[in-house]
Amino acid sequence: MSKKREQEHQEEEAGEAWLLPYSDLMTLLLAVFIVLFAVSKIDAQKAQQISQEFSSSMMNKDYNGKGSGSGSGGADPLESSTPSDASPVGGPLNIETKSELESFLGEYELKKLETLKGEIDTRLHDEGMDQSVSTMIDMRGLVIRLNNAILFDSGSANIKKQSEDTLIEVASLLNTVDNFIRIEGHTDNVPISRSSYPSNWELSTARAVNVVKLFIGKCNYPPNKLIAVGYGEFKPVADNSTPEGRTMNRRIDIIILSSKYNNLEEPLIK
């Protein structure tokens, strides 16, 4: 009888023996899941951080960039300090750091544009124009920026007589370069209500064309080196929700194109 009980007890112990390795396995799996969960949370946070940094960087480089900043790398953007309230904005391409510009343009061309910028800044200062005209270098080339208020009346594309001398002076500074010159017209986002132009598209384009005509007619600038472009309100350099931002967005940009952009304007047939 005792032999039978001993046999039943041994069978009971043998039947419960699997619980120990099973519990170890479950503990191990739980530990693995905890580790995987922790790693996934860290990766998600890192991915989110990288995404935010990348988005911020791309916004600073975006041609429609609306914010200000000096970009990445810690270097100062190549923009003149005039006028005094000018911000290093202007969308995608004019807030690059010097190292980024040098990498894109090449050391030789960047130095050439810097030299030309210095000469223009000095001339603008001597002529007392540095409060109404600013300069900067971006990947497109050397940008000379004029506020529309000094050139045009509201809703008009006719250049003010008193402002013609300013444009003629600017044109004379550019006659020494062989690059293509792009004249860009820009407006704020306020719809036109009292004007012969149905939209800001037509107004900005007409203003750019009239500047080109003045360069050709009164400055003897080669017509084949000039490009007129109208962007309307769609290339802002500041926030259109403020009066100050709208004032900055109403502008004419005269761009001495860098070699890479310059090559795009070369005629297809020579």
TAVEN-V451666 format. One record per helix or strand. SS is the DSSP state (~ for helix, > for strand). FROM is the first residue (numbers start at 0). TO is the last residue. If there is no record, write none. Layout:
SS&FROM&TO / SS&FROM&TO
This chain:
~&1&15 / ~&17&60 / >&76&76 / >&78&78 / >&96&96 / ~&97&104 / ~&106&125 / >&132&137 / >&140&146 / ~&147&150 / >&151&151 / >&158&158 / ~&160&173 / >&180&185 / ~&199&218 / ~&222&224 / >&225&229 / ~&242&248 / >&250&256 / ~&258&263
